[in-house]
Amino acid sequence: VHGGFPAKMLASRVLRKHFFINNAYVACQQTIETRSPRDGTVIGSIGIASHSDVNNAVTTAKDTLNRLNGKAKDIWTVNTRVETLHEIARLLKCHRNEFALLETQDCGKPIRESEADIDMCVDVFDYCAKQVPAVLAAHPLEAKDKNFRCSIEKVGVGVVGCVTPWNYPLMQAVLKIAPAIATGCCVVLKPSPLASLTCLKLGQVMQQARVPSGVFNVITGGPESGQHLIDHPLIDKLSFTGSENTGVACLTASAKKLRPTSLELGGKGAAIVFDDVNIDAAVDWLLMGVFYCAGQVCSATSRLLVHHAIADTLLDRLANKANSLRVGDPLLQSTQMGPLISEGQRNRVLEFMAAAEASGIEAVAGGMNAVAHLRDRLAASNLSDGYYLPPTIYSNVPTAASIWQQEIFGPVLCVQTFKTEEEAVFEANNTPYGLANSVFSKDLQRCARVGRQLNSGVVWHNCSQPLFPNTPFGGVKRSGFGRELGVAGLNEYVIEKTVIATDSDNFWSYY
């Protein structure tokens, strides 16, 4: 029990019906169990959307779009959408604790991280509400022929299919939902089957905020349900966040339809630490860069390149801090790192760790020896069946090792040293990914110089992981393309129309 509500009770409130379509919760034929990473217990079930279910959601969205762009256009104006988005934000803020608790129970992140996620959702809805009038405003153009009036208008792209991951279940969804609704689109959302509950619960907020029926729809299920969505011919725009393999499948489906698609995929970010840093500050940010959300972050700076002159000192402090992190019950405010999302994900990370240590790579914090000790400690709190791992740091990792090259998506930091700025930049860029990197130095000109050379969509100077509603986020190379957040994130959901007009009695007499 937490905050007066048993977690299973909170889940059951959401799961009386399994999809949210046309402003109502609807039942389904097939379901799958959903387990809490906290202790492995079943907390409910979610629906498996069939082809018919997906078609129902998409056609509902398309019919709604046609209605709101036609006879009912006066009920869903830009100004109305602005007011509604602010109301959604207000309601989310009012129900913050309930959403955060459900998020923690469903995906395992510490409650204080879930609270921060809900706060970000509130801010994103408010931000989109404030920015969308300017984004959609017509921009006049001067024509050489003064008999013509030219302008650029922006309108919503249409029906948007959103496929979202399990590490930030509600927040990743809101980064797509808020700009899509703001610009006049209708949404069909398919969250990860590992963490769908807060996305389903968002339907209650949409009802209370009086979002028109059919604007926001949620279907759940596994890969087959997702395939039905990305293959649907009435989806006008696809927005996906998740693994590279699924991103390729999304892009392949979109290529057949010549359909615009945004992809935010994996990463293998680097943190470059020069020898002039405040070591204590750098250590704190480095921990944030790889152990927040148990390392299950696409933008994690999970490769540390540290100048050889301070490597021993920094690594000693980093290891001590990592070993002292409070790993355990995510429902406690004092917990600093919770479990991984699933047994499968935990086992995947363990395979990377075991292979690294078998090859002679040394763990200076955590590691395989610490796994059993952590499990025994958690048994006293009845959490031994949860999916926990210790924060782990490996030193002197060969840059050709798989644990250095591949995205692990777990609480594992790989460390290597460098001597020159050029060497650090080369190693940071020596990856197929390009989502986010960090550079640490008191020399701000060096930060700027190195940052410009880093081939990634995001570069942090003297920090790691902060994002704000107005800061665009996205990658390059195999980390995908397109942007979320900021005005750029709103523009992902609009199409530009060039309007060229003249008076009805004007013509060129060409024929």
Secondary structure, DSSP 8 states (H G I E B T S, - for coil): -BTTB-HHHHHHHHTTSSEEETTEEE--S-EEEEE-TTT--EEEEEE---HHHHHHHHHHHHHHHHHHTTTTGGGS-HHHHHHHHHHHHHHHHHTHHHHHHHHHHHH---HHHHHHHHHHHHHHHHHHHHHHHHHHS-EEE--SSTT-EEEEEEEE-SEEEEE--SSSHHHHHHHHHHHHHHTT-EEEEE--TTS-HHHHHHHHHHHHTT--TTSEEE---SHHHHHHHHH-TT--EEEEES-HHHHHHHHHHHHHHT--EEEE-----EEEE-TTS-HHHHHHHHHHHHHGGGG--TT---EEEEETTTHHHHHHHHHHHHHTS-BS-TTSTT-SB---S-HHHHHHHHHHHHHHHHTT-EEEES-HHHHHHHHHHHHTTT-TTS-----EEEES--TTSHHHHS---SSEEEEEEESSHHHHHHHHH-SSEESEEEEE-S-HHHHHHHHHHS-SSEEEES-SS---TTS-B--EETTEE--BSHHHHHHTTEEEEEEEE--TT------
